[in-house]
Amino acid sequence: MTEWLYEGGIGEARAALVEDGRIVEALIEPDDIGLRVGTIACARLIDRSTGRVSLEGGEAILAKLPPGITEGAALTVEIVREAIPEPGRAKPARALATDAPPAPAPDLLARITATGVPVRRLRAHEPDALEAAGWSELLDEAQTGEIVFPRGALRMTPTPAMTLFDVDGAAPLDTLALAAAQAVAQAIRRHGIGGSIGIDFPTLPGKAPRQAVAEAIDTHLHGAFERTTMNGFGFLQIVRPRPRASIPERLRADPVGAAARAALRSLERTPPGAPRQHRLPAAVLARITSRADWLAELARRTGVLHELTGL
């Protein structure tokens, strides 16, 4: 059975496409995400040289300036890429000028509902279907970059230029590379990785084995993409649409926020009658207590006031 599991958590919404009991695609939408893909809103051009526009909810960069537009002019734009977190600075949202009427962007629930795949909304008092499908393992992959597959392991490293995958495993190398191609394709989909992706396979002698690996990528990678052939040193590059940050980028850009939201998920699932006193790492405690709305929603959902202290 294939279905979406959806959880409207405190601080973020989560969704996982599950096939045969395992997650094949996951999505996370934090509540502080800013301008979402699909937002259509009135904006004002504030810097013609960079195409920077200001609109309610933040700023974006116009991919193409309308002819004759001047600084300070009003226009309507559509967000086509969300801001992408990067070390030191965020890559700003991108927008296009449009004649469409202003409209809010679809949220995560609307997006997965539009796929036509059945959606099951999860409740905190029910058995943890996300965890049963491998949610913790997926988050661990995103945070550590370590991905194990039957014949070896991948090291996934997001960088500002591209997401890199390094393949490690035992001979025979052609068999390892074929298995790694499937594992990489599945990881790209599972973590929502877009943009430039580089894969460092073992060096394979001869054109036929390298072509077989490229064809394995074609077979197992879902969605639109372009790729190079594998070169003589084992490197292959993929380019995919990148409308929003991948899960590794989200978690690594704000590890304290990710840990705080995970703690809230655990607290929400605390059974009735369990102790209300909880000790959290100092940074996580500070993040949670800085958000009165999170604490109020936790109390509303659980029916108790939790006593949170630092470790």
Sequence and secondary structure as in RCSB ss.txt:
>XXXX:A:sequence
MTEWLYEGGIGEARAALVEDGRIVEALIEPDDIGLRVGTIACARLIDRSTGRVSLEGGEAILAKLPPGITEGAAL
TVEIVREAIPEPGRAKPARALATDAPPAPAPDLLARITATGVPVRRLRAHEPDALEAAGWSELLDEAQTGEIVFP
RGALRMTPTPAMTLFDVDGAAPLDTLALAAAQAVAQAIRRHGIGGSIGIDFPTLPGKAPRQAVAEAIDTHLHGAF
ERTTMNGFGFLQIVRPRPRASIPERLRADPVGAAARAALRSLERTPPGAPRQHRLPAAVLARITSRADWLAELAR
RTGVLHELTGL
>XXXX:A:secstr
 EEEEEEE SSEEEEEEEETTEEEEEEEEETT  S TT EEEEEEEETTTTEEEETTEEEEESS  TT  TT EE
EEEEEE  EEETTEEE EEEEE  S  B    HHHHHHTT S EEE  TTS  HHHHTTHHHHHHHHHH EEEET
TEEEEEEE SS EEEEEEE S HHHHHHHHHHHHHHHHHHHT  EEEEEE    SSHHHHHHHHHHHHHH  SS 
EE    TTSEEEEEE  SS  HHHHHHH HHHHHHHHHHHHHHT  TTS  EEEE HHHHHHHHT HHHHHHHHH
HHSS  EEEE 
